[in-house]
Amino acid sequence: MKSTHQKDTETKRQLKIAFLPDWSRENPYQNLLKKSLEQHNALVRLYNYPSSLFPLNRLINNNRDLDVIHIHWINDLIAGILWSNNSIFFRIKLAILGLDILISRLRGTSVVWTIHNLVSHESNNQSKEFSIRRTIVKSCSRVIVHSASAKRILEEKYSINLDRKASVIPHGNYDGCYDSPAPFPLYLQKLHETKSDFVTILFFGAIRPYKGIDKLIDAFSSSNRKDIRLVIAGKPNTPELRAALQHASEIDSRIHCFLDFIPDSEVAHFFSISDIVSIPFERTLTSGSAVLAVTMGKPLLLPEEAKVLDLANDSCAYFFHSDADLRDRINLLSKVELQSMQAHSTEVSNSIKWTDIAHRTASVYKE
């Protein structure tokens, strides 16, 4: 048995953690978790996947003091496996991935994976990806999911029991990330001035086809209300999508598009002119966009499937179950009712503070 001194030493020893991959420029999530973990006696470094047949072991070779490899997104890790057309090569590459994780663990480095999505948003082969994801789950030390509902869905879709391997830890809020020291930008001034007269729906963030922006525009355009507007803010990922959005704003003057990357200093301005944030995409287990909305104290307009987030309830969100229901929800939006929902969104945000999330994450590492 370990002596009290040995246990105290282990408790005080600084954990060395690697986050993979480094997506901190695109999303503050990793930096928020990193900063909070470092208050729990951890040293966190961010890396991209090394170019190697055994990338995790290559990372350990270059950083021999690592206690934990924390995988956040696997797109780059599994890309070469997904594109294997030959079934034999696919199985070989899949076995190598499992071995990479298992050997890392045998060398004394825990491998933890936060599962953000059931499959990649734009997966071209869900069956293959399910096989890959099952292999990672079985091989790694622990997995983290952001909600109990997500855990149930993963168990069903991956055909695996996660009771002994999964920890449910929510996605933290974005407090302090998007303050507005800059003056209100001139290009938003007109929308800001008419805020009190309109119900403003905001779609915010990187714009990709899977996010359901076309459904939102169709539902919005079908409404004859003159006291509503739709603000779309974010950079489309294709010229075709940009052109489609610009065309929508040209034929409906109530739609306002800002189709470029929104700098951090202007993020809060877009939320300040909005009354409700719409996130129409369905196939996700977590949503940073939804967390950002409640951090800003805004109600949500979500598909029924988004209840998997275990984030919003009827006190701070409207849920729709079809395109027709989305149209009805938009037609019935009330500014007075939306304002009364803002306090509930703030309550949700206050329940997902990073101090608690870092403590629970550090506990997973130590297990």
Secondary structure as the mmCIF struct_conf table of DSSP 4:
data_model
#
loop_
_struct_conf.conf_type_id
_struct_conf.id
_struct_conf.beg_label_comp_id
_struct_conf.beg_label_asym_id
_struct_conf.beg_label_seq_id
_struct_conf.end_label_comp_id
_struct_conf.end_label_asym_id
_struct_conf.end_label_seq_id
HELX_RH_AL_P HELX_RH_AL_P1 THR A 4 LYS A 12
BEND BEND1 ARG A 13 ARG A 13
HELX_LH_PP_P HELX_LH_PP_P1 GLN A 14 GLN A 14
STRN STRN1 LEU A 15 LEU A 20
BEND BEND2 PRO A 21 PRO A 21
TURN_TY1_P TURN_TY1_P1 SER A 24 GLU A 26
TURN_TY1_P TURN_TY1_P2 PRO A 28 PRO A 28
HELX_RH_AL_P HELX_RH_AL_P2 TYR A 29 LEU A 37
HELX_RH_3T_P HELX_RH_3T_P1 GLU A 38 HIS A 40
TURN_TY1_P TURN_TY1_P3 ASN A 41 ASN A 41
STRN STRN2 ALA A 42 LEU A 46
HELX_LH_PP_P HELX_LH_PP_P2 ASN A 48 PRO A 50
BEND BEND3 SER A 51 PHE A 54
HELX_RH_AL_P HELX_RH_AL_P3 PRO A 55 ASN A 62
TURN_TY1_P TURN_TY1_P4 ARG A 64 ASP A 65
STRN STRN3 VAL A 68 ILE A 71
HELX_RH_AL_P HELX_RH_AL_P4 ASN A 75 LEU A 82
TURN_TY1_P TURN_TY1_P5 TRP A 83 TRP A 83
BEND BEND4 ASN A 86 ASN A 86
HELX_RH_AL_P HELX_RH_AL_P5 SER A 87 LEU A 106
TURN_TY1_P TURN_TY1_P6 ARG A 107 GLY A 108
STRN STRN4 SER A 110 THR A 114
BEND BEND5 LEU A 118 VAL A 119
TURN_TY1_P TURN_TY1_P7 HIS A 121 GLU A 122
BEND BEND6 ASN A 124 ASN A 124
HELX_RH_AL_P HELX_RH_AL_P6 GLN A 126 SER A 139
BEND BEND7 CYS A 140 SER A 141
STRN STRN5 ARG A 142 VAL A 145
BEND BEND8 HIS A 146 HIS A 146
HELX_RH_AL_P HELX_RH_AL_P7 ALA A 148 TYR A 158
TURN_TY1_P TURN_TY1_P8 SER A 159 SER A 159
TURN_TY1_P TURN_TY1_P9 ASP A 163 LYS A 165
STRN STRN6 ALA A 166 VAL A 168
HELX_LH_PP_P HELX_LH_PP_P3 PRO A 170 GLY A 172
TURN_TY1_P TURN_TY1_P10 ASP A 175 CYS A 177
BEND BEND9 TYR A 178 TYR A 178
BEND BEND10 ALA A 182 ALA A 182
HELX_LH_PP_P HELX_LH_PP_P4 PRO A 183 PRO A 185
HELX_RH_AL_P HELX_RH_AL_P8 LEU A 186 GLU A 193
TURN_TY1_P TURN_TY1_P11 THR A 194 THR A 194
HELX_RH_3T_P HELX_RH_3T_P2 LYS A 195 ASP A 197
BEND BEND11 PHE A 198 PHE A 198
STRN STRN7 VAL A 199 PHE A 204
BEND BEND12 GLY A 205 GLY A 205
STRN STRN8 ILE A 207 ILE A 207
HELX_RH_3T_P HELX_RH_3T_P3 PRO A 209 LYS A 211
HELX_RH_AL_P HELX_RH_AL_P9 ILE A 213 SER A 221
TURN_TY1_P TURN_TY1_P12 SER A 222 SER A 222
BEND BEND13 LYS A 226 ASP A 227
STRN STRN9 ILE A 228 ALA A 233
BEND BEND14 GLY A 234 GLY A 234
STRN STRN10 PRO A 236 PRO A 236
BEND BEND15 ASN A 237 THR A 238
HELX_RH_AL_P HELX_RH_AL_P10 PRO A 239 ILE A 251
TURN_TY1_P TURN_TY1_P13 SER A 253 ARG A 254
STRN STRN11 ILE A 255 PHE A 258
BEND BEND16 ASP A 260 ASP A 260
HELX_LH_PP_P HELX_LH_PP_P5 PHE A 261 PRO A 263
HELX_RH_AL_P HELX_RH_AL_P11 ASP A 264 SER A 272
TURN_TY1_P TURN_TY1_P14 ILE A 273 ILE A 273
BEND BEND17 ASP A 275 ASP A 275
STRN STRN12 ILE A 276 SER A 278
BEND BEND18 ARG A 283 ARG A 283
BEND BEND19 LEU A 285 LEU A 285
HELX_RH_AL_P HELX_RH_AL_P12 GLY A 288 THR A 295
TURN_TY1_P TURN_TY1_P15 MET A 296 GLY A 297
STRN STRN13 LEU A 300 PRO A 303
HELX_RH_3T_P HELX_RH_3T_P4 GLU A 304 LEU A 309
TURN_TY1_P TURN_TY1_P16 ASP A 314 CYS A 316
STRN STRN14 ALA A 317 PHE A 320
BEND BEND20 HIS A 321 SER A 322
HELX_RH_AL_P HELX_RH_AL_P13 ASP A 323 LEU A 332
HELX_RH_AL_P HELX_RH_AL_P14 LYS A 335 ASN A 350
TURN_TY1_P TURN_TY1_P17 SER A 351 SER A 351
BEND BEND21 ILE A 352 ILE A 352
HELX_RH_AL_P HELX_RH_AL_P15 TRP A 354 LYS A 366
#
